[in-house]
Amino acid sequence: MHGNLAAGRPEYPVTLTSPETPGPIPSSNPAPPPYTIALVDDDRNILTTVSIALQTEGFATRLYYDGATALKALLDNPPDLAVCDIKMPQMDGHELLRRLREKSQLPVIFLTSKDDEAEEAQGLAMGADDYITKPFSQRLLIARIRAILRRTEIARRDPAATGPVEALPEPIRRGRLLIDPARHAVEWDGRPVSLTVTEFLILEALALRPGVVKTRNQLMDAAYHDDVFVDDRTIDSHIKRLRRKFRLADPHFAGIDTLYGAGYSFADS
């Protein structure tokens, strides 16, 4: 696997010193280089802050201040993932993604300054992998980057490759719902449903134990990093979005029940 996601930072090649051989002896099994994350935003303060946080976690970063410059760089020398603002001069994030998707399936996380459901839906339909609203927690962003990189690694894994193979989680089937945790893919009645990483994790937590009420705190733990705080209304908002997205596939969708004052459950019907 490219990089070391489990540990949170890459394992750099080690050198050993032998009394018989002066000087360092290179490791015979050097670790792969760190993942490279492209950051695209016209706000230089945000770029610098996020870049430092990512480098502290073992990622390499490349910074771009406008969409036009970023597009050429992303195509000529692709990173492992791009984090892109939407509102930018010369070329906004949506246009950047549209042109990028003509030639590349590079994972993209959008940053947006407002909680705009229509804007999010447009970006996901164009092929964005996730949406994070400003102001955002750096821990949350890093957790989302790691989740998407894991999914990407699994999706492009060569089945014929030799060596130890990580066991993939089994798909979850609940009536008309199909969840593929390995690829973060969801279907309802055979129709794909596009979800953000956060929405996917909330749905997965509910579907794993159908009929069992999950409190908002339990859903927060499932969907967010340990040190990321969100209030109850954030979970409620994600549930509303999940229902709306499933109702695009099935106007009569009623798979998520609310127990007022307690939480939510998945109705396995």
C-alpha positions in Angstrom: 0.0 0.0 0.0 1.2 3.5 -0.8 2.0 5.2 2.5 1.0 4.1 6.0 -2.6 5.1 6.7 -3.0 2.9 9.8 -0.2 4.5 11.7 -1.0 8.0 10.5 2.5 8.8 9.2 4.8 7.2 6.7 7.6 4.8 7.6 10.8 6.2 6.2 13.6 3.9 5.2 15.9 3.1 8.1 19.6 2.7 8.0 21.7 0.2 10.0 25.3 0.4 11.0 27.5 -2.7 11.0 30.9 -2.9 12.7 32.3 -4.8 9.7 31.0 -2.3 7.2 31.6 1.4 7.7 28.8 3.7 6.9 25.1 3.2 6.7 23.5 0.1 5.1 20.3 1.0 3.2 17.3 -1.0 4.2 16.5 -3.8 1.7 12.8 -3.1 2.0 12.3 0.7 1.9 8.8 2.0 2.7 6.8 3.7 0.0 6.8 7.5 -0.1 4.1 9.5 1.7 0.8 10.3 0.1 0.8 13.6 -1.8 -2.1 16.0 -1.2 -2.8 19.0 -3.5 -4.4 22.0 -1.8 -6.2 24.5 -4.0 -7.5 27.7 -2.4 -7.1 31.4 -3.0 -6.8 32.0 0.7 -3.1 31.6 1.5 -3.6 31.5 5.2 -5.9 28.4 4.9 -3.4 26.8 2.5 -0.5 27.3 4.9 -2.4 26.1 8.0 -3.8 23.0 6.4 -0.4 22.2 4.7 1.4 22.3 8.1 -1.2 20.1 9.7 -1.0 17.5 6.8 2.8 17.5 6.9 2.8 17.0 10.6 0.7 13.8 9.9 3.2 12.5 7.4 1.7 13.8 4.1 3.5 15.7 1.4 1.7 18.7 0.1 1.5 20.9 -3.0 -0.1 24.3 -2.9 -2.1 26.1 -5.7 -3.7 29.5 -5.4 -6.1 29.4 -8.4 -8.1 26.7 -10.3 -6.5 27.3 -13.7 -2.9 26.7 -12.4 -4.1 23.8 -10.3 -5.8 22.0 -13.2 -2.7 21.8 -15.4 -0.6 20.6 -12.4 -3.2 18.0 -11.4 -3.2 16.5 -14.9 0.5 16.8 -15.6 1.7 15.5 -12.3 -1.2 14.0 -10.3 -1.1 13.8 -6.5 -2.9 11.2 -4.6 -5.8 13.5 -3.6 -6.9 17.1 -4.0 -8.6 19.4 -1.5 -10.2 22.2 -3.4 -12.1 25.3 -2.5 -15.2 26.2 -4.6 -15.1 30.0 -4.7 -11.9 30.9 -6.5 -10.8 33.5 -9.2 -10.1 32.5 -12.8 -11.7 29.0 -12.5 -13.9 27.9 -9.6 -13.9 24.5 -8.0 -16.9 23.1 -10.0 -15.3 24.1 -13.3 -12.0 22.6 -12.2 -13.6 19.4 -11.3 -15.6 19.2 -14.5 -12.5 19.6 -16.6 -10.5 17.2 -14.3 -13.1 14.5 -14.7 -12.8 14.6 -18.5 -9.3 13.0 -18.1 -8.9 11.8 -14.5 -10.6 10.1 -11.5 -8.3 11.8 -9.0 -10.1 11.9 -5.6 -11.4 15.4 -4.7 -12.6 16.9 -1.4 -14.5 20.2 -1.8 -14.3 23.0 0.8 -17.2 25.3 0.9 -17.9 28.5 2.9 -21.6 27.8 3.3 -23.9 24.8 4.0 -25.5 24.8 0.6 -27.3 21.5 -0.2 -27.8 22.3 -3.8 -24.1 23.2 -4.2 -23.1 19.9 -2.5 -25.5 17.9 -4.7 -24.0 19.5 -7.8 -20.4 18.7 -6.7 -21.2 15.1 -5.8 -23.0 14.6 -9.1 -19.9 15.9 -10.9 -17.7 13.4 -9.1 -16.5 15.0 -5.9 -15.7 12.5 -3.2 -16.7 14.6 -0.1 -17.7 18.0 1.1 -16.5 19.9 4.2 -18.0 23.2 5.3 -15.8 26.0 6.5 -14.8 26.6 9.2 -13.7 23.0 9.6 -11.6 20.9 12.0 -8.2 19.9 10.6 -8.6 16.6 12.4 -11.9 16.0 10.5 -10.3 16.9 7.2 -7.4 14.5 7.8 -9.8 11.7 8.9 -11.7 12.2 5.7 -8.6 12.2 3.5 -7.5 8.9 5.1 -10.9 7.4 4.6 -10.9 8.3 0.9 -7.3 7.2 0.3 -8.2 3.8 1.9 -11.2 3.4 -0.5 -9.0 4.4 -3.5 -6.3 1.9 -2.6 -8.9 -0.9 -2.3 -10.6 0.0 -5.6 -7.4 0.0 -7.6 -5.8 -3.1 -5.9 -4.6 -5.7 -8.4 -6.4 -9.0 -7.6 -3.4 -10.9 -9.0 -0.9 -9.1 -6.8 1.2 -11.4 -4.5 2.0 -10.9 -0.8 -0.3 -10.4 2.2 -3.8 -9.2 1.3 -5.9 -7.2 3.7 -9.3 -8.8 4.3 -12.0 -6.7 2.8 -15.2 -6.0 4.7 -18.2 -7.9 3.4 -21.1 -6.0 1.7 -24.0 -5.2 4.0 -27.4 -6.2 2.6 -30.6 -5.0 4.3 -33.7 -5.6 2.2 -33.3 -3.2 -0.8 -30.2 -1.6 0.6 -26.7 -2.6 -0.4 -23.7 -1.1 1.3 -20.1 -1.9 0.1 -17.8 -0.7 2.9 -14.7 -1.5 0.9 -15.6 1.0 -1.9 -17.9 3.3 0.1 -20.6 2.5 -2.4 -24.4 2.4 -1.7 -27.3 1.2 -3.8 -31.1 1.2 -3.2 -33.1 -1.2 -5.3 -30.0 -1.5 -7.6 -29.8 2.3 -8.0 -26.6 4.0 -6.9 -27.0 6.6 -4.1 -24.1 9.2 -3.9 -23.2 9.9 -0.3 -20.4 11.9 1.4 -18.1 10.0 3.6 -19.9 11.3 6.7 -23.3 10.3 5.4 -21.9 6.9 4.5 -20.5 6.3 8.0 -23.8 7.3 9.6 -25.8 5.0 7.3 -23.4 2.1 7.9 -23.7 2.5 11.7 -27.5 2.4 11.4 -27.6 -0.6 9.0 -25.2 -2.7 10.9 -27.9 -3.2 13.6 -31.3 -2.7 12.0 -34.1 -1.8 14.4 -31.7 -0.8 17.1 -31.9 2.9 18.0 -28.6 4.7 17.8 -28.3 7.9 19.8 -26.9 11.0 18.3 -23.7 10.6 20.3 -23.3 7.1 18.9 -23.7 8.4 15.4 -21.2 11.2 16.1 -18.7 8.6 17.3 -19.2 6.5 14.1 -18.9 9.5 11.7 -16.4 11.8 13.2 -12.9 11.8 14.5 -12.5 11.2 18.3 -11.6 14.8 19.0 -14.1 16.4 16.6 -17.1 17.9 18.4 -20.4 18.4 16.5 -23.8 19.3 18.0 -27.0 17.4 17.7 -28.3 19.5 14.9 -25.4 18.4 12.7 -26.4 14.8 13.0 -30.1 15.7 12.3 -29.0 17.6 9.2 -27.1 14.6 7.9 -30.1 12.3 8.5 -32.3 14.8 6.5 -29.9 14.7 3.7 -29.7 10.9 3.7 -33.5 10.7 3.4 -33.6 13.2 0.6 -30.9 11.4 -1.4 -32.6 8.0 -1.0 -36.0 9.6 -2.0 -34.4 10.6 -5.3 -34.0 6.8 -5.9 -37.3 5.9 -4.3 -39.9 8.6 -3.5 -41.4 6.2 -0.9 -38.2 5.6 1.0 -38.8 5.1 4.7 -35.7 3.2 5.7 -34.6 5.6 8.6 -36.9 5.9 11.6 -36.8 8.6 14.2 -37.5 7.9 17.9 -38.0 11.4 19.2 -35.8 12.2 22.1 -33.7 9.1 21.6 -32.2 8.8 18.1 -32.5 7.0 14.8 -32.7 3.4 13.6 -32.7 1.6 10.2 -35.9 -0.1 9.3 -35.0 -3.4 7.7 -38.0 -4.0 5.4 
